[in-house]
Amino acid sequence: MSEQINSAIRWARNRIEACSDSARLDAELLLAHCLDKPRSYLYSHPEESLNPVCWQQYQRLVERRLQPTPIAYLLGTREFYSLVFATREQVLVPRPETELLVDLALQLLPPEQSMRVCDLGTGTGIIAITLKSERPMAQVYATDVDPACLVLAQENALRHAADVEWIESDWYRGLPRTLRFDLIVSNPPYIAADHPFLDQGDLPAEPRLALTPGNTGLEALQQIIEGAQRHLVSGGYLILEHGYDQQTPVADMLATHGFSEIHCEYDLNDLPRTSIAKRVEKAKSTA
Ligand SMILES: C[S@@+](CC[C@H](N)C(=O)[O-])C[C@H]1O[C@@H](n2cnc3c(N)ncnc32)[C@H](O)[C@@H]1O
């Protein structure tokens, strides 16, 4: 007997519950993907029988979900800021909290001005591509140390016709020393290497390079803040996403490196998530 849509979803949900808090949603997304239909189709055709090829594909995807493989890798896409981005293993899955960083960046980029922006550690390219889509006049640069990220980011840029300058670089190292930006943004790796969180949920399936920069979790933030002094114009801004418990050390590092107007914005879960600061030119000694 062939499986019906509603019983297939029940079967999958019961299995996926072992690894996901959103088992029903995951089960529906995977089945809609196999059927190449919107999710609403599942509700309008609950008793439709699945053909054997579709049922087998579904079973394979559910088994992979249990490994666990993040749903975005199985579907091959993730929505961010109302745009659809290709996702794939070896590149971090875009997170909704990063939309806050984009909102803050857009507030600093007037639509009619050609400001120069750099996204450090671009991953799938979500930040750079969204900024270019929203602010076509901006000159957007994006870097990553991992060539696999840059390949995927460029695919996503093509998908959204976003003209971004992609540079393979260990933070600022691959950038021309004289290149200066009006705005630098980054969602760097910021989880401490021994944090138990790294072993939970879907995180073990995501690239460690994208999640942890070292023992304290602050190493990448530190390097980005240090280098920003050289690569920001005077009066330029730095926007950094960080851990909910890193607001104070990030503010301290920014202050140590001479930034002003330092403040932190809270994400949708009301957690301190994204810090902003302005670069001020150091007064030249007259002695
Ligand atoms: C947390 S992920 C963010 C990805 C993407 N910007 C986003 O918000 O989804 C951090 C990114 O930084 C990159 N990265 C890690 N170390 C780096 C380094 N030394 N220089 C440049 N990029 C680095 C990783 O490859 C990864 O793509």
The ligand as a Gaussian input file, in Angstrom:
#p B3LYP/6-31G(d) Opt

LIG

0 1
 C       29.363000      33.001000      12.049000
 S       29.826000      32.738000      10.371000
 C       28.917000      34.056000       9.605000
 C       28.587000      33.813000       8.181000
 C       27.637000      34.870000       7.577000
 N       28.215000      36.192000       7.630000
 C       26.322000      34.862000       8.315000
 O       26.034000      35.824000       9.036000
 O       25.586000      33.874000       8.197000
 C       31.485000      33.311000      10.401000
 C       32.190000      33.316000       9.044000
 O       33.536000      33.784000       9.267000
 C       34.416000      33.043000       8.459000
 N       35.747000      33.104000       9.075000
 C       36.240000      32.383000      10.099000
 N       37.503000      32.736000      10.360000
 C       37.817000      33.716000       9.468000
 C       38.995000      34.488000       9.236000
 N       40.112000      34.304000       9.961000
 N       38.955000      35.415000       8.256000
 C       37.833000      35.601000       7.515000
 N       36.700000      34.883000       7.681000
 C       36.697000      33.957000       8.651000
 C       33.823000      31.651000       8.419000
 O       34.296000      30.926000       7.316000
 C       32.325000      31.957000       8.378000
 O       31.871000      32.003000       7.058000

